[in-house]
Amino acid sequence: MSTPPDTSDAPTPDTAHSLGRNAVGTGDLVFFVVAAAAPLTVTAGAAPVAIGMAGRAAPLGYLLSGLLMIVFAVGFTAMSRHVRNAGAFYAYIGRGLGRATGAGSVYVAVLSYNAIEVGLLSVFGWFAESGFRNLTGVHVPWGAWATAGLVAIGVLGCLKVALSAKVLALALALEVLILLVFGIAVYAHGGGPEGPRFGTLSPAHLATTGAGGMFVLSVGAFIGFEATAVYAEEARRPERSVPRATCIAVGFLALFYTFTVCTVLNAYGADRAQTVAQSPAGNAMVFAATARFAGAWAADAMHVLIITSAFAATLAFHNGATRYFYALGRERLLPHRLGTVTARHRSPVAAVCLQSGIALVVVLATSVSGRDPYAVTFLWSNGTGIVGVMLLQALAALAVYRFFRRDRRGLPAWRVVAAPLTACAGLAVLLVLVCRDFGLLTEASTGVNLALLVPLPLAFALGVAVALRLRRRAPRTYARLTTLDAEHG
């Protein structure tokens, strides 16, 4: 008599398409969001570019961007009681603005998250190459570092999501600590050559040429906070943990970015800081200021921690991107295999493999072509990704208003009417400014800038077309779009 095969690890209909329940709490969600934002990478890697473009306006740009994101989050998280879906933006937009619009948005989300992730992976390799060479004198090409980092991220993506949260928590704590050491040292020495100055927060500075391009970076510094909604299916008590984690994370980032960018300006003097940022030494200005005020040990520690910061951000965006692939596969907007998970870890392994493959192709192409991983891959791809996410945020804000328009479900009007409409208007204005000054970020020709931006509306149109095709050929599948694993009353 033959022995029946052991199917204990085989996915069942319930486990094959469901992520792990109750896997992460409020603290884990905060770590995902803040680690995705990568405070040290923003301060040392992106803020100098923002300072070079807008000078004294840079701190206020980060503060205003944070306030706008808080207003957006007020309405965005109001839907967390009613929509829990790993597709986040896709599910919210689909429920508020229609299934076809939601499908278009998820294609934009996949493109945007992939663009941001490969940019962060490239800058991780770039930081690792320079940091390891400075500390040991040994040169290992950035592409090798990026590939090794991708392997580690892929492995973590295949394991339980709570393990990624622990890795992110450790990296985040260390990078925040070193930035606090830098800030305390600057102000303990009198605040720089001009003394402590906080007049940079004056709105008058926003008239500075280049402020529009700066907002690509300042808004981009908050990109990823919607990860609280991405993980809603895996969160404990998401009706409470998602709004709470979102507000904590965005509020912390708004204050912390404003403080650290003010500190950089104070360390050099507001006018000289812009000159330094525009010079070839601009990429290292935060490290140089840290060595001057806190000591060489702090600068060395920062060189190491910016590597872990970029790694943590890449991991967070990798996890977010794989969950969008998962949502697309589960709802048959991409091959259904992407919408399955493993029985043991409840992780979307097929989506992880696809995401890792895309990132590897970009790293290899950049490395072989000899392109600059920072100036080209990081800034160009992140520019595309950030504009895409800003577009999704504007649509999501409008979707929140439409969702609650006829029935506020007991929520106050300021939360589900005033906040989302204000956020939508603010994001629309910033989108116009960002697209107008996009070339200040990329330093590329008009043709290149168009090539970086045109894929976004094309991706949206493709998603709409796929959804409409489903409506004609598979109406039952179309009717389930944005609702699978989303209804929890």
C-alpha positions in Angstrom: 0.0 0.0 0.0 1.5 3.3 -1.0 2.1 6.1 1.5 0.2 9.3 0.7 2.5 12.3 0.0 3.3 14.7 2.8 1.4 17.9 2.0 1.9 19.7 5.3 3.8 22.5 3.6 1.7 22.7 0.5 -0.3 25.8 0.1 -4.0 25.4 0.7 -6.6 27.5 -0.9 -6.6 29.7 2.2 -2.8 30.0 2.5 -1.9 30.2 -1.1 -3.2 33.7 -1.6 -3.2 35.2 1.9 -0.3 37.0 3.6 0.4 36.3 7.3 -2.2 37.7 9.7 -1.3 39.6 12.9 2.4 39.6 11.9 3.3 43.2 12.6 2.2 45.8 15.2 2.3 49.6 15.4 6.0 49.7 16.2 6.9 47.5 13.3 4.8 49.7 11.0 6.6 52.8 12.2 10.0 51.2 11.6 8.9 50.2 8.0 7.9 53.7 7.2 10.8 55.6 8.8 13.4 53.2 7.6 11.9 53.4 4.1 12.4 57.2 4.4 16.1 56.6 5.4 16.8 59.8 7.4 20.6 59.5 7.1 20.4 58.8 3.3 18.1 61.8 3.0 20.3 64.1 5.1 23.7 63.1 3.8 22.8 62.0 0.3 19.8 64.0 -0.9 19.6 67.1 1.3 22.8 68.6 -0.2 21.2 68.5 -3.6 18.1 70.2 -2.2 20.3 72.8 -0.5 22.2 73.4 -3.7 19.0 74.0 -5.6 17.1 76.1 -3.0 19.6 77.3 -0.4 17.9 78.8 2.6 14.5 77.5 1.5 15.5 73.8 2.0 14.5 73.4 5.6 11.1 75.0 5.1 10.6 72.7 2.0 11.0 69.6 4.2 8.7 71.1 6.9 5.9 72.1 4.5 6.2 68.7 2.7 5.8 67.0 6.1 2.7 69.1 7.0 1.1 68.3 3.7 1.8 64.6 4.2 0.2 64.8 7.6 -2.9 66.4 6.1 -2.9 63.7 3.4 -2.5 60.9 6.1 -5.5 62.2 8.1 -7.8 61.3 5.2 -5.8 58.3 3.9 -5.9 56.4 7.2 -9.6 57.1 7.6 -10.1 54.3 5.0 -8.1 51.8 7.0 -11.2 50.6 8.8 -12.9 49.8 5.5 -10.1 48.8 3.0 -7.3 46.5 3.9 -5.4 45.4 0.9 -1.7 44.9 0.1 -2.2 47.1 -2.9 -2.8 50.2 -0.7 -3.0 53.0 -3.3 -4.6 50.7 -5.8 -7.3 49.5 -3.4 -8.0 53.0 -2.1 -8.2 54.6 -5.5 -10.2 51.8 -6.9 -12.8 51.9 -4.2 -13.1 55.7 -4.5 -12.6 56.4 -8.2 -13.6 53.2 -9.9 -12.0 49.9 -10.7 -10.4 51.0 -14.0 -8.8 54.0 -12.3 -7.5 51.7 -9.5 -6.0 49.4 -12.0 -4.2 52.2 -13.8 -2.9 53.4 -10.4 -1.5 50.1 -9.5 0.6 49.9 -12.7 1.9 53.4 -11.8 2.6 52.2 -8.3 4.6 49.1 -9.6 6.6 51.3 -11.9 7.2 54.0 -9.2 8.2 51.6 -6.5 10.5 49.7 -8.8 12.2 52.9 -9.9 12.7 54.0 -6.3 14.0 50.6 -5.2 16.6 50.3 -8.0 17.7 53.9 -7.4 18.2 53.1 -3.7 19.9 49.9 -4.4 22.4 51.7 -6.7 23.1 54.4 -4.2 23.6 51.6 -1.5 26.3 50.1 -3.7 27.8 53.6 -4.3 27.9 54.4 -0.6 29.3 50.9 0.2 32.1 51.3 -2.4 33.3 54.7 -1.2 32.8 53.9 2.5 34.6 50.6 2.4 37.5 52.2 0.4 37.8 55.0 2.8 37.9 52.7 5.8 40.1 49.9 4.5 41.7 51.2 1.3 40.3 48.2 -0.6 38.2 49.0 -3.7 35.2 46.8 -4.5 33.1 48.0 -7.4 29.7 49.4 -6.5 27.9 46.8 -8.7 29.3 44.0 -6.6 28.0 45.6 -3.4 24.6 46.3 -4.9 24.3 42.7 -6.1 25.3 41.3 -2.7 22.8 43.7 -1.0 20.1 42.5 -3.4 20.7 38.9 -2.5 20.4 39.7 1.2 17.2 41.7 0.5 15.7 38.9 -1.5 16.4 36.4 1.2 14.8 38.6 3.8 11.8 39.2 1.5 11.2 35.4 1.3 11.2 35.1 5.1 8.6 36.3 7.6 7.9 40.0 7.4 8.5 40.5 11.1 12.2 39.6 10.5 12.5 42.5 8.1 10.9 44.8 10.7 13.6 43.9 13.2 16.4 44.5 10.7 14.9 47.9 9.9 14.5 48.8 13.6 18.2 48.3 14.3 19.4 50.2 11.2 17.0 53.1 11.9 18.0 53.5 15.6 21.7 53.7 14.7 21.2 56.3 11.9 19.0 58.5 14.0 21.5 58.3 16.8 24.4 59.5 14.6 22.4 62.4 13.2 21.5 63.5 16.8 25.2 63.3 17.6 25.9 65.6 14.6 23.2 68.0 15.5 24.1 68.2 19.2 27.8 68.8 18.3 27.0 71.6 15.9 24.8 73.5 18.4 27.2 72.7 21.3 29.9 74.6 19.3 27.7 77.6 19.0 25.7 76.6 15.9 28.3 77.3 13.2 30.1 80.4 11.9 27.0 82.6 12.1 25.7 81.2 15.4 22.4 79.3 15.5 20.0 80.7 12.8 16.4 79.5 12.3 15.3 82.3 10.0 15.6 79.9 7.1 12.0 78.8 8.0 10.7 82.1 6.6 8.2 81.6 3.8 9.9 84.4 1.9 12.7 82.0 0.9 10.3 79.9 -1.2 10.5 82.5 -4.0 14.1 81.2 -4.5 14.8 79.8 -8.0 14.9 76.1 -7.8 12.3 75.6 -5.0 10.2 73.5 -7.4 13.0 71.1 -8.0 13.7 71.0 -4.3 10.2 69.7 -3.6 11.0 66.5 -5.6 13.5 65.7 -2.9 11.6 67.1 0.1 8.3 65.3 -0.8 10.4 62.3 -1.8 11.9 62.2 1.7 8.5 61.1 3.0 7.7 58.6 0.2 6.9 55.2 1.6 4.8 56.2 4.6 1.8 54.6 2.9 3.5 51.3 3.7 1.4 51.3 6.8 -1.6 50.6 4.5 0.4 48.2 2.4 0.9 46.0 5.5 -2.7 46.4 6.7 -3.5 42.8 5.8 -0.5 41.6 8.0 -1.1 44.1 10.9 -2.5 43.5 14.3 -5.7 45.6 14.8 -5.1 47.6 11.6 -8.0 49.9 12.3 -5.9 51.4 15.1 -2.3 50.5 14.3 -2.4 51.9 10.7 -3.5 55.4 11.6 -1.4 55.6 14.7 1.8 54.4 13.0 1.2 56.7 10.0 0.8 59.8 12.2 3.8 58.9 14.4 6.1 58.2 11.5 5.2 61.3 9.4 5.2 63.7 12.4 8.6 62.4 13.4 10.0 62.7 9.9 8.8 66.2 9.4 10.4 67.5 12.6 13.6 65.4 12.2 14.2 66.4 8.6 13.7 70.1 9.4 16.1 69.9 12.3 18.8 68.0 10.4 18.7 70.2 7.3 18.7 73.4 9.5 21.7 71.9 11.2 23.6 71.4 7.9 22.9 75.1 7.0 24.0 76.3 10.4 27.2 74.2 10.2 28.4 76.1 7.1 26.4 79.3 7.3 23.3 79.6 5.2 24.8 81.3 2.2 28.0 79.3 2.1 26.1 76.0 2.5 24.5 76.5 -0.9 27.9 77.3 -2.5 29.4 74.1 -1.0 26.4 72.0 -2.0 26.8 73.1 -5.6 30.6 72.3 -5.6 32.2 68.9 -6.3 32.5 68.5 -2.5 28.7 68.8 -2.0 28.1 65.1 -1.8 30.4 64.9 1.2 29.4 68.1 3.0 27.5 66.4 5.8 30.4 64.0 6.5 32.9 66.9 6.5 30.7 68.9 8.9 30.3 65.9 11.2 34.1 65.4 11.3 34.7 69.0 12.1 32.1 69.4 14.9 31.8 65.8 16.3 35.2 64.3 15.4 36.6 61.8 12.9 35.1 58.9 14.7 31.6 60.2 14.1 32.2 60.8 10.4 33.6 57.2 10.1 30.5 55.9 11.9 28.3 57.9 9.6 30.1 56.5 6.5 29.2 53.0 7.8 25.7 53.8 8.9 24.7 55.5 5.6 25.4 52.1 4.0 23.0 50.4 6.4 20.5 53.3 6.0 20.5 52.8 2.2 20.2 49.1 2.7 17.2 49.5 5.0 15.5 51.9 2.7 16.0 49.5 -0.3 14.6 46.6 1.8 11.6 48.6 2.8 10.8 49.6 -0.8 11.5 46.1 -2.0 8.9 44.7 0.4 6.4 47.4 -0.7 7.0 46.7 -4.4 6.6 43.0 -4.0 3.3 43.5 -2.3 2.1 45.6 -5.3 3.1 42.7 -7.6 1.3 40.4 -5.2 -1.9 42.5 -5.4 -1.6 42.6 -9.2 -1.2 38.8 -9.4 -4.0 38.0 -6.9 -6.4 40.1 -8.9 -5.2 38.8 -12.2 -3.9 42.1 -13.5 -0.6 40.2 -13.9 0.1 36.5 -14.0 -1.7 34.8 -11.1 1.4 33.1 -9.8 2.6 36.5 -8.4 -0.5 36.5 -6.1 0.6 33.4 -4.2 2.5 33.0 -0.9 4.4 30.2 0.7 2.7 28.1 3.4 5.6 28.4 5.8 6.5 32.1 5.9 3.4 33.5 4.1 5.7 35.6 1.9 5.1 36.3 -1.8 8.1 34.5 -3.1 7.2 34.8 -6.8 6.8 38.5 -6.5 10.1 38.7 -4.6 11.9 36.9 -7.4 10.4 39.1 -10.1 11.3 42.3 -8.2 14.8 41.1 -7.5 15.3 40.2 -11.2 14.2 43.6 -12.3 16.6 45.3 -9.9 19.5 43.0 -10.9 19.0 43.9 -14.6 19.1 47.6 -13.9 22.2 47.3 -11.7 24.0 45.3 -14.4 23.0 47.7 -17.1 24.2 50.7 -15.2 27.5 48.9 -14.2 28.3 47.7 -17.8 27.4 51.1 -19.4 29.6 52.9 -16.9 26.8 55.3 -15.8 27.1 57.1 -12.5 25.1 55.1 -10.0 24.4 58.3 -8.0 23.9 61.1 -10.5 22.1 58.9 -13.1 20.5 55.8 -11.6 19.7 57.2 -8.2 18.6 60.7 -9.1 16.9 59.8 -12.4 15.0 56.8 -11.3 14.0 58.3 -8.0 12.8 61.4 -9.8 10.4 59.2 -11.9 9.4 57.2 -8.8 8.7 60.2 -6.6 6.6 62.0 -9.3 4.6 58.7 -9.7 3.9 58.4 -6.0 2.9 62.1 -5.8 0.4 61.4 -8.6 -0.9 58.4 -6.7 -1.2 60.4 -3.5 -3.2 63.1 -5.2 -5.5 60.5 -6.7 -5.8 58.7 -3.3 -6.7 61.9 -1.6 -9.5 62.5 -4.1 -10.6 58.9 -3.7 -10.9 59.3 0.1 -13.3 62.2 -0.5 -15.3 60.3 -3.0 -15.5 57.2 -0.8 -17.0 59.1 2.1 -18.9 61.7 0.1 -22.4 60.1 0.6 -21.7 58.4 4.0 -19.0 59.7 6.3 -19.5 56.6 8.5 -19.5 58.6 11.6 -16.2 60.4 10.9 -15.9 64.2 11.1 -16.0 66.3 7.9 -12.6 67.8 8.6 -11.1 64.3 8.3 -12.8 62.9 5.3 -13.7 66.1 3.4 -11.5 69.0 4.2 -8.2 67.1 4.7 -8.3 65.0 1.6 -9.4 67.9 -0.7 -6.7 70.1 0.8 -4.1 67.4 0.3 -5.2 66.8 -3.3 -4.9 70.5 -4.1 -1.5 70.9 -2.4 -0.1 67.8 -4.2 -1.5 69.0 -7.6 0.4 72.3 -7.1 3.6 70.6 -6.1 3.3 68.2 -9.1 3.2 71.2 -11.5 6.2 72.8 -9.8 8.1 69.5 -9.7 7.5 68.8 -13.4 8.4 72.3 -14.3 11.8 72.2 -12.5 12.4 68.4 -13.1 15.6 69.2 -15.0 17.1 70.9 -12.0 17.2 67.5 -10.3 18.3 65.3 -13.3 20.6 67.9 -14.9 19.6 66.2 -18.1 18.3 67.3 -21.5 14.6 67.9 -22.2 14.4 64.7 -24.1 15.8 62.7 -21.2 13.4 64.3 -18.8 10.4 63.5 -21.0 11.7 59.9 -21.3 11.7 59.7 -17.5 8.2 61.1 -17.0 6.3 59.7 -20.0 6.3 56.1 -18.7 4.0 57.2 -15.8 0.9 58.1 -17.9 1.7 55.2 -20.2 1.6 52.8 -17.3 -1.6 54.3 -16.1 -3.2 53.9 -19.5 -2.0 50.3 -19.7 -3.6 49.5 -16.4 -6.9 51.0 -17.4 -6.8 49.1 -20.7 -6.2 45.8 -18.9 -9.1 46.5 -16.5 -11.4 47.3 -19.3 -10.4 44.2 -21.2 -11.2 42.2 -18.0 -14.6 43.8 -17.8 -15.4 42.6 -21.3 -13.9 39.1 -21.1 -14.1 38.2 -17.4 -16.7 40.4 -15.7 -16.7 38.4 -12.5 -12.9 38.9 -12.1 -13.4 42.6 -12.9 -16.1 42.9 -10.3 -13.7 41.6 -7.6 -10.9 44.2 -8.4 -9.9 46.2 -5.3 -12.1 44.1 -3.0 -10.1 40.8 -2.5 -9.1 40.5 1.1 -10.2 44.1 1.5 -13.6 44.0 3.2 -13.4 43.8 7.0 -16.4 46.0 7.8 
